[in-house]
Amino acid sequence: MTDDPELTRVEGQQCQQQTTGRDMAARYYLSLDTAILLGILFIAIVFRFHKITLPLVDGFSWREISTAMMADNFQQRSWNIFFPEVSWTGPGPSYQGREFQIVSYLTALLYQLFGWHDWFGRAVAAFFGLVTVFSLHRLTALCWDEMHAHAAALAYALMPAAIMIDSSFLPDPAMLALVTLGVWLFVKYWAGGSRWLLPLATLSFSLGVLSKLPGIAAGAVIFYLMVCWILEKKRKQASWVFLSGLSSLAVIGAYYIWAIYLGRSYPPFHVAGTGGYIWDDGFWTYVRDRFYFKSLWNTSVLWFYGYPFLVLLAVGLWIPLSRAEDPKQRSLSAIPYVWLTAAIILYLAAAGEITSNVWNFHIFHVPIAMFCGHGALLLARLGSKTVLTPAVVLRSIFIVAIALAWSTLPLVRTMKKPIAMNGKLLGEELARLAQPGDLVVAIAPEVGDPVAIYYSRARGWVFPPGGGDAEWSKFVADDATAIAQLEELRAQGADLFGVAKNATDKEGRLFVEHHDGVVDYLDRNATKLADLNNLLIYRITRP
């Protein structure tokens, strides 16, 4: 201590300068982090909105079309969101047991405002994908740090599977966006945020699980943090979380009970997502099929990730982050492992369903992106303590370039191939030939895909007729049975019959060859309206 006033004044000025310098540096890094996040969001926009106007004819066509039909029926028939309806099982009503229709309902609102465009559903899904990018970034920053947040968000923005699902007319983008947003808000609340974050987190998470049931796996993070509070003797906070969780589960359970009831009460008695679980097929069946690991591997390598992202994932999982000194931060740093573990448990219970409908892997993509980002940082740094050296920057650019060239660009191109284009053309030709009120019967290139009915802008049936326990992706054994099915549909009001000449069932049988007797029957008993290189159309209405 000194009594010299001049010396005290000088020391005060130095202290103020140091404080000002620290504040300026903090603002600089804050603005830099914000700029990086905005850049990553821009990259995500580019990849998700590229070819956003592509018709619903890609590898996910079948599931996209059902979602699109529900949007049509909300706008054209009833705005009651609790009665989702498809158009491929006759004149209706064709209510089905489905997840809560957030994506299709928002799309229907866009139809009402701006008219019908088949790509509106893709745009809604892509918007939810951007919400996921942002929420994932902020969640990772809380769990690890800002640099890992940038790497994880960029990994998600470039991941082929995430790009494809986020730009498809599916409920899964809303599911992942809302549960990730809910988990981030809850983690922020757990780390000391406002008490209002808890109801917001509960609402967002609940809507996410309502959008698609696999989102329930992310609830393991909330349960884990609640247990952490219990171990810390913070029973009051844990009690509020427990009550919020119970209310969320009550709403979710009530809705899905309603969905099952609806699907079992109306023709075609279809509840989506039933079958293919370990309790349906049996534990030993799963063991014999090695939990569908071969299918999982093929999907991962050839469609969803490619070798670069799988290598980054392996590195990120193999080499964990250094142990944090703060106990609270140690608890937060375990969140990606908790989420991934819960998703793996979900897969082990539902491998048959998930590998058959691969968009269900979307719940994995938040922890996968976080570990891919961690793996990329490890490889870029290679022991360096800072990321600002030229060597680290060059290695980072090299990693991104490899991921783009070997995974993102070729795999997204593969998944977006218009494999159902002949089905769309068949539907458009049916639309041209149909009269108002006509009902159509259509066979798309992939048997059971209702794409032709959707683009006919009419209602009708897939062929063979599907729904409930009926098998609609495989032709019946003989012509007599197929003709009887066709006559039954005609009796129910079917007016037009159309088939893509490359229509093939899941056993590889071509319709025009396997059912040549049906074609002969139509030639004798119906009026041929079109016989083009890729399709046949008949008017089957009795004179």
Disulfide bonds with the S-S distance in Angstrom:
none
